[in-house]
């Protein structure tokens, strides 16, 4: 029988023998009964404390259905269910039988608080299971975008093999960047010449891919995945990344088995990781500044033109937004606002605002903690702060962060988005940063946890250390006492 074990550390509220307190429980007039116990109002089915057996008996139910004292708070889930206590176990180790738990809420008292209009006597928090995020296709994918690392001869023939297989055997429409095909230098290959006419080529700055692509395959490293992310400024199709770059922390698949891996993914049920992105709106003198609510709810404008349009001052990034001092010799002096509240002024080389995915990039080099990509948060990390007490902090994903140059700043600052598109910001300019509404659905090779910890171990060599030797056996070890006794004997 499956069981749940619960520990109870604080037993101050446990009723003692000989203590009888009359309390009227519930609101039902037809069940106006009294309960003899030291407890709070629990349910409409009244309880009587039996000091001999240390249990609460429910009056309106058979005596074999017991409700225990001390499991949780008086309005918590445990008090809404029926369970059996193992009399051989102490109160600090109580087991709840799953088949005894009743899922129907039996509380009918007035509630003392509510969350978003939901009564607290029915409020039950459910922690999401990372393994429950699976890729399920509503219909078989028909179009695929292949993104490859440019100017890398080692990827030329894997790119060709992949494209030929997708077109000839999977009968899929294959999209590719024109620059990726032009740099292939395989125009003389007969297999590639035969299928080149079937490729759908595009220029990344002239086409809207949002509604055309069902599936994305990346050949390269982490930078290739970041580039693929930048092609979609709205919803993003599932991305499958093969490690053919330098580091490969974000690319868990190996290309040597690409057919088996892609077939497995196309069948569905692959583990999926939603990687959060940041949205940054730059408010300059010549751009209308948005309010807090406007920035949070602002949607990237859709357009019927060829380009996947976004406002000229709006950026979506996967890793981080970096504000630095550029080439100036002066300290970067930035005011940091969170939810319109001035939190602090950053004085140093700069500031990093990163996603959980970006926590293992520039942020970890600046001393930040590594955060699993599934954790909804924003990471604020200073770059070489001129303060010994300025440490990185983590804030909820739902807040808005605003950055401005302090009035005392001696020079301008520069902002970059995933290491690209550097822009100079001056006095009265501001950056408003929130979590974007469009994450990156990244397909896992194994699952969320295994892929991440494998990447920490293989790519970043996390906690790599020569193993400490075990203690030698006691028979071969000379004790300190024997050494002291020998020394005394010699003297």
WOQUIPE-V562881 format. One record per backbone hydrogen bond with DSSP energy under -0.5 kcal/mol. CO is the residue of the C=O (numbers start at 0). NH is the residue of the N-H. E is the energy in kcal/mol with one decimal. If there is no record, write none. Layout:
# WOQUIPE-V562881
((CO | NH | E) (CO | NH | E))
This chain:
# WOQUIPE-V562881
((1 | 97 | -1.5) (3 | 95 | -2.4) (5 | 93 | -1.6) (6 | 8 | -0.6) (8 | 10 | -0.7) (10 | 13 | -1.4) (15 | 18 | -1.6) (17 | 19 | -0.7) (18 | 20 | -0.5) (20 | 22 | -0.6) (20 | 36 | -1.7) (22 | 24 | -0.5) (22 | 34 | -1.6) (27 | 30 | -1.0) (28 | 31 | -1.1) (30 | 32 | -1.8) (32 | 24 | -0.8) (34 | 22 | -1.5) (34 | 36 | -0.9) (35 | 48 | -2.0) (36 | 38 | -0.6) (43 | 45 | -0.9) (45 | 58 | -2.5) (47 | 56 | -3.0) (48 | 50 | -0.8) (49 | 53 | -1.5) (49 | 54 | -1.2) (54 | 49 | -3.1) (54 | 56 | -0.5) (55 | 66 | -1.7) (56 | 47 | -2.4) (56 | 58 | -0.6) (57 | 60 | -0.7) (61 | 64 | -1.9) (63 | 65 | -0.8) (64 | 57 | -0.8) (65 | 82 | -2.3) (66 | 55 | -0.9) (72 | 75 | -1.8) (75 | 78 | -0.8) (75 | 79 | -0.6) (76 | 79 | -1.3) (76 | 80 | -0.6) (77 | 80 | -0.7) (82 | 65 | -0.7) (84 | 86 | -0.8) (85 | 88 | -2.1) (89 | 92 | -1.7) (93 | 5 | -2.1) (94 | 96 | -0.5) (95 | 3 | -1.6) (95 | 97 | -0.5) (96 | 99 | -1.5) (96 | 100 | -0.6) (97 | 100 | -1.1) (99 | 81 | -0.6) (105 | 43 | -1.0) (112 | 119 | -1.3) (113 | 115 | -0.5) (114 | 117 | -2.0) (116 | 118 | -0.5) (117 | 114 | -2.0) (118 | 121 | -1.3) (124 | 126 | -0.6) (127 | 129 | -0.6) (128 | 131 | -2.0) (129 | 132 | -1.4) (131 | 133 | -1.0) (132 | 271 | -2.3) (133 | 135 | -0.7) (134 | 268 | -2.9) (134 | 269 | -0.6) (141 | 172 | -2.6) (142 | 213 | -1.2) (142 | 214 | -0.8) (143 | 145 | -0.5) (143 | 174 | -3.0) (144 | 146 | -0.6) (144 | 216 | -3.0) (145 | 176 | -0.6) (146 | 218 | -3.0) (148 | 151 | -0.6) (150 | 152 | -0.5) (151 | 154 | -1.4) (152 | 155 | -1.0) (152 | 156 | -0.5) (154 | 158 | -2.2) (155 | 159 | -1.8) (156 | 160 | -2.7) (157 | 161 | -2.3) (158 | 162 | -2.3) (159 | 163 | -2.5) (160 | 164 | -2.1) (161 | 165 | -2.4) (162 | 166 | -2.0) (163 | 167 | -2.7) (164 | 168 | -1.7) (164 | 169 | -1.4) (165 | 171 | -2.0) (171 | 173 | -0.6) (172 | 143 | -2.8) (172 | 174 | -0.5) (173 | 199 | -2.6) (174 | 145 | -2.6) (175 | 201 | -1.3) (176 | 179 | -0.7) (176 | 180 | -1.4) (177 | 181 | -2.5) (178 | 182 | -1.3) (180 | 183 | -1.4) (185 | 188 | -1.6) (188 | 192 | -2.3) (189 | 193 | -1.7) (190 | 194 | -1.1) (191 | 195 | -1.5) (192 | 196 | -0.6) (194 | 197 | -1.2) (194 | 198 | -0.6) (195 | 198 | -1.0) (198 | 200 | -0.8) (199 | 175 | -2.0) (201 | 177 | -2.9) (202 | 205 | -2.5) (206 | 208 | -0.7) (206 | 307 | -0.8) (208 | 211 | -1.3) (208 | 212 | -1.4) (213 | 237 | -0.5) (214 | 144 | -2.6) (215 | 239 | -2.7) (216 | 146 | -2.9) (217 | 219 | -0.5) (217 | 241 | -2.9) (218 | 148 | -1.8) (219 | 243 | -2.9) (219 | 244 | -0.8) (220 | 224 | -1.4) (221 | 225 | -2.2) (222 | 226 | -2.2) (223 | 227 | -2.3) (224 | 228 | -2.1) (225 | 229 | -1.8) (226 | 230 | -0.8) (227 | 230 | -0.7) (228 | 231 | -1.4) (230 | 232 | -0.6) (237 | 215 | -2.3) (238 | 240 | -0.5) (238 | 442 | -2.7) (239 | 217 | -2.7) (239 | 241 | -0.5) (240 | 252 | -1.8) (241 | 219 | -1.9) (241 | 243 | -0.9) (249 | 251 | -0.6) (252 | 242 | -3.3) (253 | 256 | -1.1) (254 | 257 | -1.8) (256 | 260 | -2.2) (257 | 261 | -2.5) (258 | 262 | -2.4) (259 | 263 | -2.1) (260 | 264 | -1.9) (261 | 265 | -2.7) (262 | 266 | -1.5) (263 | 267 | -0.5) (264 | 267 | -1.1) (269 | 134 | -3.0) (270 | 443 | -2.7) (272 | 274 | -0.8) (272 | 441 | -3.3) (273 | 275 | -0.6) (274 | 439 | -2.8) (276 | 435 | -2.9) (277 | 316 | -2.3) (278 | 433 | -2.2) (279 | 281 | -0.5) (279 | 314 | -2.3) (280 | 282 | -0.6) (280 | 431 | -2.4) (281 | 283 | -0.7) (282 | 429 | -2.1) (283 | 286 | -1.6) (290 | 294 | -2.3) (291 | 295 | -1.8) (292 | 296 | -1.8) (293 | 297 | -1.1) (306 | 308 | -1.9) (310 | 313 | -2.1) (312 | 281 | -3.0) (314 | 279 | -2.8) (316 | 277 | -2.6) (318 | 354 | -2.4) (319 | 417 | -2.5) (320 | 352 | -2.7) (321 | 323 | -0.5) (321 | 415 | -2.2) (322 | 350 | -2.6) (323 | 413 | -2.9) (324 | 327 | -1.3) (330 | 332 | -0.6) (331 | 333 | -0.6) (331 | 347 | -1.7) (332 | 405 | -2.2) (333 | 345 | -3.7) (334 | 336 | -0.6) (334 | 403 | -1.8) (335 | 342 | -2.9) (335 | 343 | -1.2) (336 | 401 | -2.5) (337 | 340 | -1.2) (339 | 341 | -0.5) (340 | 337 | -2.4) (340 | 342 | -0.7) (343 | 335 | -3.0) (344 | 346 | -0.6) (345 | 333 | -2.4) (345 | 347 | -0.5) (346 | 385 | -3.1) (347 | 331 | -3.3) (348 | 324 | -1.5) (349 | 382 | -2.6) (350 | 322 | -2.7) (351 | 353 | -0.6) (351 | 380 | -2.7) (352 | 320 | -2.8) (353 | 378 | -2.5) (354 | 358 | -0.6) (355 | 358 | -0.8) (356 | 359 | -1.0) (357 | 360 | -1.8) (357 | 362 | -0.9) (360 | 364 | -1.2) (361 | 365 | -1.1) (362 | 365 | -0.6) (362 | 367 | -2.3) (363 | 366 | -1.1) (368 | 370 | -0.5) (371 | 374 | -2.1) (372 | 275 | -0.6) (373 | 375 | -0.5) (374 | 376 | -1.1) (375 | 396 | -1.0) (377 | 379 | -0.5) (377 | 394 | -2.6) (378 | 353 | -2.5) (378 | 380 | -0.6) (379 | 392 | -2.1) (380 | 351 | -3.0) (381 | 383 | -0.7) (382 | 348 | -2.0) (382 | 349 | -1.0) (383 | 348 | -0.5) (384 | 386 | -1.1) (386 | 389 | -0.8) (388 | 390 | -1.0) (392 | 379 | -2.9) (394 | 377 | -2.7) (395 | 398 | -1.2) (396 | 434 | -0.8) (399 | 338 | -2.7) (400 | 432 | -3.3) (401 | 336 | -3.0) (402 | 430 | -2.2) (403 | 334 | -3.5) (405 | 408 | -1.9) (412 | 424 | -3.0) (413 | 323 | -2.9) (414 | 422 | -2.6) (415 | 321 | -2.1) (415 | 417 | -0.5) (416 | 419 | -1.4) (419 | 416 | -2.8) (422 | 414 | -2.8) (424 | 412 | -2.1) (425 | 428 | -1.9) (428 | 404 | -0.6) (429 | 282 | -2.8) (430 | 402 | -2.2) (430 | 432 | -0.5) (431 | 280 | -2.5) (432 | 400 | -2.8) (433 | 278 | -3.0) (436 | 438 | -0.6) (438 | 440 | -0.7) (439 | 274 | -3.0) (439 | 441 | -1.2) (440 | 238 | -2.7) (441 | 272 | -2.9) (446 | 450 | -2.2) (447 | 451 | -1.5) (448 | 452 | -2.4) (449 | 453 | -2.4) (450 | 454 | -2.0) (451 | 455 | -2.2) (452 | 456 | -2.1) (453 | 457 | -2.9) (454 | 458 | -2.2) (454 | 459 | -1.3) (455 | 461 | -2.5) (460 | 463 | -1.4) (462 | 464 | -0.6) (472 | 475 | -0.9) (473 | 476 | -0.9) (476 | 478 | -0.6) (478 | 482 | -1.7) (479 | 483 | -2.2) (480 | 484 | -2.6) (481 | 485 | -2.4) (482 | 486 | -1.9) (483 | 487 | -2.2) (484 | 488 | -2.1) (485 | 489 | -2.0) (486 | 490 | -1.5))
